[in-house]
């Protein structure tokens, strides 16, 4: 089994720098496990910003918005003890308010 490398991709655009984090880096920075991230993705609480197709293997990449969202979900789940359906409702309300 091939081991994933930790990677951060930086691209400069006319609007600024775009930073994309691999799953491993995102989990390391936020202090969650890859399994927990997979559960949150399965529950549609978080989604990768882009899927990279490097070397024939798809790898999800996450942007700063996803990083903020993971931190919010972690706070709601761990510190405020909100269950997953409750977190989904809170995120839906926040998303609809920001439009």
Backbone bond lengths (Angstrom), bond angles and torsions (degrees), N, CA, C in turn:
res aa  C-N    CA-C-N  psi(-1)  N-CA   C-N-CA  omega(-1)  CA-C   N-CA-C  phi
1 X - - - 1.444 - - 1.521 109.09 -
2 X 1.305 116.74 127.13 1.458 121.46 -178.79 1.518 110.27 -73.23
3 X 1.298 116.23 138.50 1.451 120.80 179.59 1.523 109.30 -87.94
4 X 1.320 115.46 135.24 1.467 119.65 178.64 1.511 110.33 -73.14
5 X 1.297 115.13 142.19 1.448 119.04 175.65 1.517 108.48 -94.40
6 X 1.307 114.83 148.10 1.454 118.83 176.46 1.514 107.26 -78.63
7 X 1.339 115.57 132.12 1.447 116.72 -178.64 1.512 111.90 -145.97
8 X 1.294 113.24 145.27 1.449 122.73 171.91 1.515 105.98 -127.13
9 X 1.309 116.51 127.38 1.457 121.14 -179.07 1.520 108.22 -107.93
10 X 1.307 115.91 129.45 1.466 120.72 178.37 1.521 108.51 -119.26
11 X 1.312 114.78 129.94 1.462 120.28 176.12 1.510 108.62 -131.23
12 X 1.311 116.37 137.00 1.457 120.57 179.40 1.520 109.01 -98.92
13 X 1.318 115.64 130.18 1.458 121.68 176.80 1.514 108.65 -121.56
14 X 1.321 116.73 177.41 1.457 120.39 178.74 1.526 111.73 -65.42
15 X 1.332 117.71 -22.78 1.461 121.42 -179.56 1.526 112.39 -94.07
16 X 1.304 118.38 -1.54 1.455 121.05 -179.00 1.510 111.40 132.15
17 X 1.298 115.12 -164.38 1.450 120.96 -176.76 1.528 110.57 -96.32
18 X 1.318 115.78 134.33 1.456 122.09 175.54 1.521 107.42 -103.80
19 X 1.318 115.94 125.81 1.450 120.96 179.22 1.523 107.82 -112.25
20 X 1.313 116.41 125.45 1.460 122.31 177.18 1.518 108.64 -117.28
21 X 1.327 116.03 131.16 1.456 121.87 -177.67 1.522 110.27 -110.17
22 X 1.309 115.86 143.01 1.462 119.81 173.49 1.528 108.72 -73.27
23 X 1.306 116.03 167.43 1.469 121.81 178.62 1.534 110.32 -58.20
24 X 1.321 116.76 -43.69 1.463 121.66 -178.31 1.521 111.39 -62.85
25 X 1.317 116.50 -44.51 1.466 120.38 -179.65 1.525 110.52 -67.61
26 X 1.326 117.32 -43.68 1.466 120.62 178.92 1.531 110.43 -57.50
27 X 1.313 117.07 -45.83 1.464 121.04 179.98 1.520 111.06 -64.92
28 X 1.304 116.80 -40.03 1.459 120.78 179.67 1.527 111.21 -65.27
29 X 1.319 117.13 -43.59 1.466 121.98 -178.39 1.525 111.41 -67.78
30 X 1.313 117.72 -38.06 1.461 121.48 -175.49 1.531 113.36 -92.06
31 X 1.324 117.23 -12.97 1.453 120.46 178.01 1.517 114.44 77.95
32 X 1.331 117.08 25.81 1.459 120.33 176.73 1.526 108.75 -112.39
33 X 1.304 115.86 163.98 1.465 119.44 178.29 1.531 109.36 -87.65
34 X 1.314 115.23 159.98 1.465 119.64 176.67 1.523 110.27 -65.34
35 X 1.302 116.56 -30.92 1.471 120.54 176.98 1.520 110.70 -65.10
36 X 1.341 117.02 -42.74 1.467 120.52 178.65 1.522 110.28 -63.89
37 X 1.321 117.17 -41.24 1.455 120.32 177.58 1.523 110.17 -62.42
38 X 1.304 117.51 -40.53 1.470 121.18 178.61 1.529 111.07 -62.42
39 X 1.330 117.07 -39.37 1.472 120.63 177.66 1.521 109.67 -63.77
40 X 1.321 117.45 -45.56 1.461 120.98 -179.56 1.522 111.29 -63.89
41 X 1.336 116.95 -36.65 1.467 119.89 176.13 1.519 110.29 -66.95
42 X 1.323 117.31 -41.69 1.463 121.67 178.69 1.532 111.18 -61.62
43 X 1.321 116.58 -34.64 1.470 121.99 178.74 1.529 112.09 -84.42
44 X 1.325 117.61 5.49 1.471 123.97 -179.60 1.526 113.36 59.88
45 X 1.322 117.30 34.24 1.453 121.47 176.14 1.524 110.93 -89.36
46 X 1.314 116.01 -26.62 1.463 122.24 -178.53 1.521 108.71 -144.20
47 X 1.322 115.13 147.81 1.470 120.29 177.62 1.524 108.66 -140.94
48 X 1.320 117.16 146.28 1.466 119.07 176.87 1.520 110.68 -65.94
49 X 1.317 115.37 150.19 1.458 120.58 178.09 1.520 110.93 -73.49
50 X 1.324 115.38 -30.39 1.464 120.51 -176.25 1.515 108.99 -157.64
51 X 1.309 115.67 152.44 1.457 121.32 174.02 1.521 106.68 -111.85
52 X 1.321 115.72 119.17 1.454 121.19 179.36 1.516 108.72 -90.20
53 X 1.316 116.85 137.29 1.461 121.10 179.50 1.523 108.61 -110.82
54 X 1.320 114.78 67.30 1.457 120.54 -179.30 1.524 109.75 -91.24
55 X 1.287 116.08 131.31 1.469 122.50 177.79 1.524 112.75 57.00
56 X 1.307 117.29 31.91 1.452 121.03 177.21 1.515 115.41 76.89
57 X 1.329 117.23 1.92 1.466 121.03 179.36 1.527 109.07 -116.88
58 X 1.307 116.12 125.13 1.459 120.45 -179.39 1.525 109.68 -74.00
59 X 1.318 115.87 130.39 1.465 121.17 177.46 1.517 108.91 -128.05
60 X 1.343 117.73 125.94 1.457 119.59 178.02 1.521 110.91 -72.33
61 X 1.319 115.54 140.73 1.458 121.83 176.98 1.526 108.63 -123.31
62 X 1.316 116.09 143.22 1.455 122.10 -173.57 1.522 110.36 -120.72
63 X 1.342 116.59 140.35 1.459 121.05 179.99 1.532 110.17 -98.79
64 X 1.344 116.23 -173.77 1.468 120.29 -178.26 1.518 112.42 -64.62
65 X 1.323 117.49 -33.60 1.464 119.76 177.35 1.524 110.74 -62.98
66 X 1.317 116.79 -41.05 1.465 120.91 177.74 1.527 110.31 -65.49
67 X 1.322 116.84 -38.43 1.465 121.03 177.68 1.528 110.41 -60.84
68 X 1.336 116.38 -46.87 1.467 120.55 177.35 1.527 111.31 -61.06
69 X 1.313 115.60 -41.52 1.468 120.49 -178.13 1.539 111.10 -65.69
70 X 1.321 117.06 -41.47 1.466 120.60 177.51 1.523 109.98 -62.16
71 X 1.318 116.74 -42.39 1.466 119.93 178.57 1.530 111.09 -63.16
72 X 1.326 117.43 -39.99 1.459 121.56 177.59 1.528 110.59 -64.75
73 X 1.322 117.11 -46.51 1.462 121.04 179.74 1.530 110.08 -60.61
74 X 1.316 116.21 -42.78 1.464 119.85 179.49 1.522 111.13 -62.31
75 X 1.322 117.04 -42.85 1.461 120.98 177.96 1.531 111.12 -61.91
76 X 1.333 115.55 -46.54 1.461 119.24 179.45 1.525 111.50 -61.90
77 X 1.318 116.85 -42.42 1.462 121.13 -175.72 1.527 112.50 -74.69
78 X 1.312 116.63 -47.28 1.459 119.74 -171.20 1.526 113.66 -89.59
79 X 1.307 117.26 -44.16 1.462 119.61 -175.74 1.527 112.62 -86.88
80 X 1.327 116.39 -38.27 1.460 119.75 -177.89 1.519 112.87 -99.44
81 X 1.330 116.87 -5.53 1.463 124.61 176.97 1.535 113.16 55.31
82 X 1.333 115.99 41.38 1.465 121.82 175.32 1.526 107.55 -84.09
83 X 1.336 117.77 135.92 1.464 120.46 179.09 1.533 110.45 -77.48
84 X 1.340 116.83 168.62 1.464 121.11 -174.73 1.527 113.66 -59.84
85 X 1.341 119.83 -43.75 1.469 118.02 176.62 1.526 112.28 -61.51
86 X 1.319 117.07 -37.47 1.462 120.90 177.32 1.517 111.84 -65.24
87 X 1.320 116.04 -40.71 1.469 120.17 177.60 1.528 109.61 -63.11
88 X 1.334 116.55 -40.90 1.465 120.22 177.84 1.512 111.83 -59.12
89 X 1.328 117.59 -42.41 1.466 121.63 179.05 1.522 110.53 -65.43
90 X 1.322 117.30 -45.19 1.462 121.21 179.80 1.527 110.28 -60.97
91 X 1.327 117.23 -45.72 1.467 120.49 -179.88 1.523 111.36 -64.20
92 X 1.332 116.86 -39.69 1.465 120.66 177.77 1.534 110.39 -61.10
93 X 1.316 117.05 -44.43 1.468 120.65 178.64 1.526 111.51 -63.86
94 X 1.322 116.61 -42.82 1.472 119.61 178.23 1.528 111.62 -65.34
95 X 1.344 116.65 -39.68 1.464 120.28 179.13 1.521 110.61 -65.12
96 X 1.332 117.88 -42.75 1.468 120.35 -177.95 1.521 110.75 -70.13
97 X 1.314 117.37 -28.75 1.457 121.25 178.64 1.531 112.05 -73.57
98 X 1.320 117.13 -30.84 1.462 120.98 -177.86 1.521 113.65 -82.30
99 X 1.310 118.38 -4.26 1.470 120.78 -179.43 1.497 111.85 -81.81
